[in-house]
Amino acid sequence: MTGKAAPHATGDTTTPDTPPGPVTVRGPGAPGAAGRNRLERGRSALGPALELVHTGRAPTRAVLTSELGVTRATAGAVAAELEALGLIRVDSRPSASAGSQGRPSHRLFVADDGPVALAAQVHADGFRAALVGLGGRIVATTPGCEVVGADPAQVLGAVVEAGAELLRETGRRCVGAGLAVPSAVAEPEGLALNPLHVAWPAGAPVAAIFADRVRDAGITGPAFAGNDVNLAALAEHRHGAGRGAQHLLCVATGHRGVGGALVLDGRLHTGSSGLALEVGHLTVNPEGRPCHCGGRGCLDVETDPLAFLTAAGRDPGPEVSLLQQARDLIRTGGADPAVPAAVEELVDRLGLGLAGLVNILNPDRIILGGLHQALLDAAPDRLRAVVADRSLWGRSGSVPILPCTLDHNSLVGAAELAWQPVLDDPLTAVA
C-alpha cells in the first residue's frame, strides 16, 4: 500500500545541466519523438514523485531527480506539474547552505493549502474525525466523542457528519475518506468480523456503511475502511518511527485489546483477505485470564490497559478512558510498589509475545503504540532483555524496539487509504 516503485527513465537526450523547459505533463505532448517520450516519462513519474515528497524522502529537486532516475529537466517538469495540481510547493529561490558546493537545489514541500482526506476512527471509548493533508499532517480535528452506540450506521453517520462540518469550516477540497475500526476487516467485502470492544454485530459491513454515509454527506472521492492497528503501522511507516524499515512489526494496545500489523518489503501485509497478524490472540500465559476469543492468557487480555490496572490493584473508573488511566498510573504511581510490579508483569508478558513474533517474522524493527509504548518507556531494558532471551536471534543481533511517534496514527493511516489513489495517479485523481 505504499504505491508503485519509481520508474527509471532511459534514453532522454537532455543533458543534466539543461534547465527545465516548458514541457508540461498535462499538455497534449511536445512535438517530435523526444518530446513525446519525455512527456510520457513525466506522466509515469508523477505518482512516484508525489509519494517521495509525501513521505519526506525527496526534500529537494536534486534528490527527486536521483530517486526517480531521470534528468533535471524531467524532474523539474514533474515537480512543476504537481505544483500546478495544488499538491506540492516548489521554492522559487533556492539558496545553498553554508559550506556547500555546486548549484543550489529547489526545496520541495507539500502544499499547506492543498486538498485533504477525511479520516475517521472508532474505538472502544469514542470516535473522532479529522482532515489530513499530504505528508500526514493533521489540518483539523473534532473533539473526540466518548460514546459509541450499538448501531454502526448511527455511529458512522455521526463521525462522517463531524468530518463534513470540518470540510465546510475549512473550505478544503476532499480527495476521499478513510475509516479505522477496532476489528479485523475482511476484504473485499469490508466486514468488521470481530468488533469485540464495541457493541457492534460481528460481520457488520462497515466499509459499505461508511461509503454510503460519505456519499450522503456530499463528500467527494472514494471511501475505505481498515483495521486501526494496520493503519497505525501504515502511518508510522510512511511518516513516523517506522520510516525506512523494510520489515516493520507494529504491536499496540489502545483503549482495549491488542493489535498487530506488519509491513513487508515496504508494503502493508494484510494476508489473503485482510485478516493477517491477529497478534492479540497469541497465548502468553496458559493459565491466565479468559479471552473474548474463547482462549485463555492471550496477549489481548494480558497486556492491555484493563490488565495493567487489575495487576496494579486498581478499580477502573468511568471518568476517563482505560488507556489514559493506565498511562497516568505509570507516570505518577511509582511510590506504590504495586505499580512497578504491574509494569514488570506486563512487560514480561509483552516481551514473551514479541519474541515469538520475532522468531516467526524476523522484522528489522519493532514499534510499540498505546500502553505498550508507555511500558517501553517505563522499563526499556527489561523489555529488550526479555525479547532477546526468548528469541532465536536476540543474542546475535537484537531487533530495535522503538515507540510510535505520531499523534493519532490510526487517523493518519485512515487518511493514507484515501490518499493512495492520488499517490497512484495524481493526474487522474486530482486534475
N, C-alpha and C positions, 0 to 999 in steps of 0.2 A: 504493500500500500504506500510505498514511498515514491511511486512514479516510475517512469521508464528511464533507462540508462541514457546518459548523454551521448549523442551521436558524435562520431569523429569524421569531420569533413575532409575530403581529399580532392586534389585536382584544382583548387582555387588558384587562379593565376595572379591574384592580387598580392603584392608583397606586404609583409607585416608592417612596414613603415607607412603604408598608404592610409591616410585618414579616412574615416567612414564617409562615403559619398551619399548621394540622395536615395540610395536603394532603400525601399521600404518593403517589409514582408507582407504588408496588407495590400499593396497595389497590384495591378494586373500583370506585373512581370517586366523586367528590363528587356530591351530588345537584344537579340542575339543569344547564342547558346550559353556563353559565360554568365550573362546577366540572369538568365532563367535558372541556371544551376545554383548560383548564389542565392537567388530568391527561394528556391526550394529548400536549400540547406538552412536558410534563416527560418523558414516556417517550421521545419522539423526541430530546430533548436529552441523554439520559444518555450515549450514546456520544460525541458531540462534546465534552461536558463532561469526560468522563474523559480523552479524548485531550489536551485543553488542560492538564489537571493533569499528566498523564503526561509531556508534553513540556516542562513548565515555563512554558507560555505563559499560565497563569492562576494566579498565585501567591496571589491573593485572590479573595473572592467578588465584590467590585466589578468586578474585571477579567473574571471569568467572566460576570457579568451583561452587560457591554459586548460581549464576544466572541460570546456566544450571541444577543444582540439580544432578550433577554427582560426581564421585570421582576425586581426584587429578590425578590419573593415566589416566582416560579418558579425563579430561580437558587438561592434558599435551599432550596427543596424538592428540587431536583435534587442539590445538594450533600449534603443530609441523607440522601437515598436511597443515594447512592454510599458514604456513610459507613456506613449500615446494612448494605450489602453487604460491608463489610470492605475496600473498595478505597482509600478516601482517609480522611484525618482533617481535621476542621474545628476550629480552635482555639476553645475555649469562651469565652475572654475577650479579644477583640481590643483592642489598645491603639494609639492614634495615635502616629505617630513625632513627634519633637520638631519644632516649627515647622509641622506640618501643620494643615490646616483641615478642618472637616466631620466627619461620623461615621466612626469607625474601621471598617475592614472586616475581617471574619474572614479569616485566612490559611488556605490550603488546602495540604495535604501528601499525598503518597502514604502509605498505611498501612505503617508499619515491619514490622508482624507480619502483613501480608496474604498472599494467595496468591502463588505463584511460578510461573515457567515453567522447565522443564528445557531447558537449552541444551547442545548437543554440537558439538564441532568436531574435524575430522580434517584433518591437514596432512602434509606430506612427512616431518616429523620427530616425529610423535606425535599424540596426541589428548587431549582434555580435556573434562570435563563440569562444568557449573555450574548453580546455581539463580539466577534473575534475577527480581527483583521489578519492580513498576511504577516508572517513572522511569529504567529502565535500570540499576538498582542491583544489582550482583552480591552476593548474600546469602551464598553459599558456593561453593567451587570445589574440585575434586580436584587433586592434583598431576598434572602432565602426564605421560602415558605416552610413552616415547621410541621405541617400536617399533610400526610399522603393518604388519600382515601382508597377504598377498595375497588373503585371503578377506574380502570386505566384510561378510559376515554375522557372522563371528567378531569383527571389529573393532567393528562397531556394537553387537553384543551386549555387548561388554566396556564400551564407553563408556556404554551405557544402564544397565548394572548399577551402574557407578560413580555415575551420577546417581540411581538408585533408592536407593543407600545414603545419599546426601546427604539425600534426602527422608525416609528412615527416621530419620536422626540429628536432623534439624531438626523433624520433625513438621509440615512445611508442606503446605498444600493445593496441588495442582498443577493448572494450567489447561490444560496441553498441553506439547508438546515441539517443539523446532526443531533442525535439523542443518545445519551449514555444512561444505561439502566443497570441495576444491581442483579443481573441474571445472565446466564448463558443465553445467547441469542442465536437460534438455529437459522441457518441460511439454506436456500434463498428466501424462505418464507418470512423471516424476520419475527419468529415467535420467541417470546420470553419463556423458556422452558421451566426455569426454577426460580421464580422471584420469591425466595424463601423469606426475605426480610421485609417485604411489603405484602400487603394483603391482596395481591392480585391473583387471579386464577392462573394455574400453570398452563402454559401454551398460549397466553394472551398475544394476539397479533399486533405487537407494539409498533412495528415498522409501518404497517398499513394504517393503523390508527393515527400515528404521528403524521404521516404523509397527508392523510385526509384533513387533519386539523391545520396543518401548514397551508394547504390549498384553500381551506375555508377562510383562513385569515388573510388571504390575498398576498401571501409571501411567495415570491418567485424563486425558481430554482428547484432542484431535486431535494429529496429528504431521505435521510439514512438513520439507522439505529444500530447500536453495538453495545457490547459488554463494557462496563465502566473501567475495569482494570485494563482490558485490552486497549482502550482508548487512552488511558493514562500512559501506558507504555509507549504508544504511538507518539503522543505529545512529547514525552521525555526523550524519546529517541531523536526527534526532529529538532527540539528546542531546548532540552534540559540536560539532566545528568547522564542520559544515555547517548548523547550525541557522539558519533564517531565509533560506537561499538558495532561490531558485525553480528555478534550473537548475544543479545541482551535479554536477561531474565529480570522480570519485574514481579515482585510479590508485595501485596499491600492489604492492609485491613482498614476499612473505613469505619462507618458507624456500627456495622455488624458484619461478621463473617470475614473470610479471607479469600482473596482472588489472586490469580497469577496470569502472566502474559509473557510471550516470547517473541522476540524479533530475531529472525534467522536471515543471514546474508542481507541485512538491511531492510527486510520486509516483515511486516507483522504476520506471524504464523497463527492461523485460526483453525487449521485442520480441514477435513473434507467438507464439513458442514457448519463451521463456525464454533465448534464446541471443544477445541483443543485446550489443554492445560488447566483443567479444573483442580488446581493445586490445593484448594481448601479441603479436599477430601482425601489427602494423604494422612494415613494414620501415624501419629507421633507419640501416642500414649495408649496402648491397647486396653488399659483398664481405666481410661479417662471418661470424660463427660459424654453422654449420649449426643449424637449429632442429628441434625434435621434430615440427613440423607438416610438414616437408619443404621449407620455405623456407630462407632464409639472412638473417642480420642482423636478425632480429626483435627487437622490444623485449624479448620474453620471455627471450632469451639474451644480450642486450647490456647489460641494466641490472639483472640480479638479483644476489644475493649471490655466486654462483659466478663470474659475470662480473667482479665487483669484486675478489674475491680473486685471480683469474687476472691481471687487469690490474695488480694491485699486486705480482705476483710471489710470491704465497703459495700453498703447497700446502694445500688444505683438510684440517683434522684431523678425526678421528672423535669427539673428546671432547664438543663442543657443536655446536649447530645452525649451519648455514652463516650464517644471519641474525645470530646472536649473534657469530660470528667476524668478520663484516664490520663490524658496529657497533663492536665492541671495537677493531678496527684503525683505523677512522676516528677514534675517540676518543683513542687512545694512540699512533698511528703517525706523527704529524706530522713527527717528526725525520727519517724516512726519505723522501727525495724521491719515491720510487715511490708513496707513499700519496696525497699531494695530487695527483700526476699522474693516478692512477687515479680520484680523485674528479672531476677536471675532465673526464676522458674519459667517465665515465658521466653526469655532469651534461649534457654536450653532447648525448649520445645521447638522454637523457631529455627534454631541452628540445626537441629536434627532434620527438620523438613528441608531446609536449604541444602544440606549436604546430600540428601537423596536426590534432589533435583540436579545438583552439580554432577553427580555420578551418571545420571541419565542424559543430561543435555549438554554438558561441557560448555557453559557460556563463558564469554570473555569478560563479562561484567554483570553484577547483580545490583539492582536498585530497589530500595525499600520505601514504601509510602505509608501514610496514615500512622497508626500506632506503632507499626514496625519501625518507622523512621525514628520515632521517639525512643524506642527500645535500643536502636543502634546508637543514638546519641548518648543514652544513659550508660551503656555497657559495651562499647565498641570492641574492646579487646576480648571480652568473654565471648561475644557472638562470633567473631572471626576465628577464635580458637576452637569453638565447638564445630564450626563448619570444616576447619582444617583437619581436626581429629577424626571426623566422621566421613570425610570424602576421600575417594581413592587418590586424587591428585592434589589434595590440600597441602601436603607437606612439601611437594616438589615445585609447586607453583600456585600459590593461593589466588583465588578469584577476587578481584576488587569488589568490595561491598560498600555501596555509596547511598546516601539519602537522595530521594527525589528532590528536585529543586524548584519545580513550577508550582505556583499557587493555582488551585482549581485545574489540575492537569487533566482530569476527565472531561471537563468542559472544553478545554483547548483541544483535546483529542476528538471530541464530538465535532468540533468545527473542522478538524482536519478531514473528516469524512466528506463534508460539504465542499472543502477546498480542492479535493482530489481531482474532480473533473476539470477544474480550472488549471491545475498543475499539468494534467494530461494534455490539454488542448486549449490554451488561453484564447486563441483567436475565435474558436467556435463558442466557447463558454461565456465570453465577456463581450466580444465585439458586437 
